């Protein structure tokens, strides 16, 4: 759903039987959605920080793809030097972003990067065939995912030049989406039956998040107050919608302007949500959605 190279997890929504949960779900009725579009081209929105800055990806021209930051109405376009495509996925409260880039050439792999005040740091997990960085917190801890030589996805955390692999126990693949300012990580894993589950990870403890009755679930973000945002496929694989979870209770987040598809990619501590939907050309920012 919406990410090049599949690293925002949504490519792992593999058709499979759904997993049950004991929590009930309700639909949010007070959401206000505002479209986010850079210029007039297709815009993907992936993250928002606690000062309201948004990060995402757009096409400045028909032959280019760039990351962007939008803060107080001002847009900063970011290209990784020499890259054919640059994507922005995560942003921290200091305005540093992480993402991925692809160099020119057919079949070129993804590499991750961190951008801070105009300075790039290349992020490539040692021995991997592709890497993407998807989340960064205010202390500069980065999370993302990489593919090993067999093409299997693993999560990683990067701190001070050191990479650490993070795999959910007994998972066939693991993808990480974000890390908050409490060092809590969110992501998704695929089990042995090809069912995808969301999860959070804090202090070494994994907590599985399954939307009630959903076929697959992904957790995109957990804010510093513990509110979880993510996306799920319904049991018929006909639609996917966003959700938030507060104290174990789920609320569906679905833009009325989108017929079948709403994906939540980020949430900040003020409970402002960002994501993408199936209307053409724009992402969204949503307020008033969290109970």
Secondary structure, DSSP 8 states (H G I E B T S, - for coil): ---GGGTTTGGG---------S--EEE-S--EEEEE-STTS-EEEEEE-TT--EEEEE-SSTT-BEEEEEETTEEEEE--TTEEEEEEEEE-TTS-EEEEEEESSTT--EEEEEEETTEEEEE--TT-SEEEEEEE-TT--EEEEEE-TTS-EEEEEEETTEEEEE--TT-SEEEEEEE-TT--EEEEEE-TTS-EEEEEEETTEEEEE--TT-SEEEEEEE-TT--EEEEEE-TTSS-EEEEEEETTEEEEE--TT-SSBEEEEEE-TT--EEEEESSTT-EEEEES---
